[in-house]
Amino acid sequence: MNYRIRPGQRGDAEEINRIVNWYICNTHISFDTIPWDLPTRQKWLLQFDSLFLRENSASENTGQLHFLYVAESAGRLLGYTCNTMFRPKAAYRHSTECTVYVDHMNSIPGVGSALYRQLFDRLSETDLHRAYAVISQPNDRSNKLHERFGFVRQADLTECGYKFGRFMDIAVYQKALD
């Protein structure tokens, strides 16, 4: 099965929700405990509005700092990646949080890596300084993916989340972007 990676679009909200909501309902990978409804996902997509307004023209660098890419095959999303604001304070402007989700039914190896490759190629054109990933533990697959992309584990926070009747840990990873 072939797939292509393209910039995300507003119309991807339902498919992104399908992918993420499975993880919310069935795993500890997302610390969300309630599936997102479509209006909430559409509101989440607003952070990429300047990207959408440029009609996903990846060829011009106009100061855009947050990106959304999807892997698509036959009209179905196989996964997505994005980077968002690390924290909502001005001093964090040069930092970003990155994430990647792959459809749990996807049987094509390497989709997550291909998505991250596209994202980090694009991030190299920005003035962002550091990327962070916050990964629920245990999650060897995600830990290894991030390490392959140059992330270094900086901290372990124990029992900071509560889901499925138990406390859960996270690992904080960091990657230099400049």
C-alpha positions as CSV (number, residue, x, y, z in Angstrom):
1,M,0.0,0.0,0.0
2,N,1.4,3.4,-1.0
3,Y,0.9,6.6,1.0
4,R,1.8,10.2,0.7
5,I,2.7,12.8,3.3
6,R,1.0,16.1,2.9
7,P,0.3,19.2,5.0
8,G,-2.7,18.8,7.2
9,Q,-6.0,20.5,6.4
10,R,-9.1,21.6,8.3
11,G,-11.0,18.7,6.7
12,D,-8.7,16.2,8.5
13,A,-10.3,16.8,11.9
14,E,-12.5,13.7,11.8
15,E,-9.7,11.3,10.8
16,I,-7.3,12.8,13.3
17,N,-10.0,12.4,15.9
18,R,-10.5,8.7,14.9
19,I,-6.8,8.0,15.3
20,V,-6.3,9.8,18.6
21,N,-9.6,8.8,20.3
22,W,-8.6,5.1,19.9
23,Y,-5.5,5.8,22.0
24,I,-7.5,7.9,24.5
25,C,-10.0,5.0,25.0
26,N,-7.6,2.1,24.9
27,T,-4.1,3.1,26.0
28,H,-2.2,5.2,28.4
29,I,-0.3,6.8,25.5
30,S,-2.6,9.9,25.7
31,F,-3.3,11.3,29.2
32,D,-6.7,12.5,27.9
33,T,-9.4,10.4,29.6
34,I,-12.4,11.5,27.5
35,P,-12.5,11.2,23.7
36,W,-12.6,14.5,21.9
37,D,-15.7,15.5,20.0
38,L,-15.4,16.9,16.5
39,P,-16.0,20.6,17.5
40,T,-13.2,20.3,20.0
41,R,-10.8,18.8,17.4
42,Q,-11.8,21.5,14.9
43,K,-11.0,24.2,17.6
44,W,-7.6,22.5,18.2
45,L,-6.9,22.8,14.4
46,L,-7.2,26.6,14.7
47,Q,-3.6,26.8,16.0
48,F,-2.6,25.9,12.4
49,D,-4.8,28.6,10.8
50,S,-2.0,30.6,9.3
51,L,-0.7,27.5,7.7
52,F,-4.1,26.7,6.2
53,L,-4.6,30.3,5.0
54,R,-1.4,30.0,3.0
55,E,-3.1,26.9,1.4
56,N,-0.4,24.7,2.8
57,S,2.3,26.3,0.7
58,A,5.4,24.7,2.3
59,S,7.7,26.5,-0.1
60,E,7.6,29.9,1.6
61,N,8.8,30.5,5.1
62,T,6.6,33.3,6.5
63,G,7.4,33.0,10.1
64,Q,5.1,30.0,10.6
65,L,6.3,28.0,13.6
66,H,3.6,25.2,14.0
67,F,3.0,22.6,11.4
68,L,0.7,19.6,10.9
69,Y,1.4,16.8,8.4
70,V,-0.6,13.7,7.7
71,A,0.1,10.4,6.0
72,E,-2.7,9.4,3.7
73,S,-3.6,6.4,1.6
74,A,-6.8,6.1,-0.4
75,G,-8.4,9.0,1.5
76,R,-7.8,7.5,4.9
77,L,-5.2,8.9,7.3
78,L,-2.5,6.5,8.5
79,G,-1.2,9.0,11.0
80,Y,-0.2,12.6,11.7
81,T,2.5,14.6,13.3
82,C,2.5,18.2,14.5
83,N,4.4,20.6,16.7
84,T,2.6,23.0,19.0
85,M,3.4,25.7,21.5
86,F,5.5,24.2,24.3
87,R,3.9,26.4,27.0
88,P,1.7,29.4,26.8
89,K,4.2,32.1,28.0
90,A,6.2,34.4,25.8
91,A,9.6,33.2,27.0
92,Y,8.9,29.8,25.6
93,R,8.4,31.1,22.0
94,H,11.5,29.4,20.7
95,S,10.5,26.0,22.1
96,T,8.0,23.6,20.7
97,E,6.3,20.3,21.7
98,C,6.2,17.6,19.0
99,T,4.0,14.5,18.7
100,V,3.2,11.8,16.3
101,Y,0.3,9.4,16.2
102,V,-0.1,6.4,13.8
103,D,-3.4,4.7,13.3
104,H,-3.4,1.5,15.4
105,M,-4.7,-0.4,12.4
106,N,-1.9,0.8,10.1
107,S,0.2,-2.1,8.9
108,I,2.8,0.0,7.0
109,P,6.1,0.1,8.8
110,G,7.9,3.5,9.0
111,V,4.9,5.8,8.7
112,G,5.7,7.5,12.1
113,S,9.4,8.0,11.0
114,A,8.4,9.4,7.7
115,L,6.0,11.8,9.3
116,Y,8.7,13.0,11.8
117,R,11.3,13.3,9.0
118,Q,8.9,15.7,7.2
119,L,8.2,17.7,10.3
120,F,11.9,18.1,11.4
121,D,12.9,19.0,7.8
122,R,10.4,21.8,8.0
123,L,11.3,22.8,11.6
124,S,15.0,23.2,10.4
125,E,13.8,26.2,8.4
126,T,12.4,28.0,11.5
127,D,14.1,29.9,14.3
128,L,12.8,27.4,16.9
129,H,15.6,26.4,19.3
130,R,14.4,23.3,21.2
131,A,11.8,20.6,20.6
132,Y,10.3,18.6,23.4
133,A,8.3,15.3,23.6
134,V,6.4,14.2,26.7
135,I,6.0,10.4,26.5
136,S,3.8,8.4,28.8
137,Q,5.7,5.4,30.2
138,P,6.3,2.6,29.6
139,N,6.4,3.2,25.8
140,D,9.6,1.7,24.4
141,R,8.4,2.2,20.8
142,S,8.0,5.9,21.2
143,N,11.1,6.3,23.3
144,K,13.2,4.6,20.5
145,L,11.5,6.6,17.7
146,H,12.4,9.9,19.5
147,E,15.9,8.8,20.3
148,R,16.4,7.9,16.5
149,F,15.5,11.5,15.8
150,G,18.0,13.0,18.2
151,F,15.9,13.5,21.3
152,V,17.6,13.0,24.6
153,R,15.8,11.9,27.7
154,Q,16.0,14.7,30.2
155,A,13.6,13.8,33.0
156,D,11.3,11.2,34.4
157,L,8.3,12.4,36.3
158,T,6.7,9.7,38.4
159,E,3.0,9.2,39.0
160,C,2.0,12.5,37.5
161,G,-0.9,11.1,35.6
162,Y,-3.9,9.0,36.6
163,K,-5.7,6.8,34.1
164,F,-7.3,3.4,34.1
165,G,-7.3,3.3,37.9
166,R,-3.5,3.8,38.4
167,F,-0.9,6.5,38.5
168,M,1.4,6.8,35.5
169,D,4.8,8.2,34.7
170,I,6.1,10.4,31.9
171,A,9.5,10.9,30.3
172,V,10.5,14.3,29.0
173,Y,12.7,14.3,25.9
174,Q,14.5,17.3,24.3
175,K,16.1,17.9,20.9
176,A,18.2,20.8,19.7
177,L,16.8,22.3,16.6
178,D,19.6,24.8,15.7
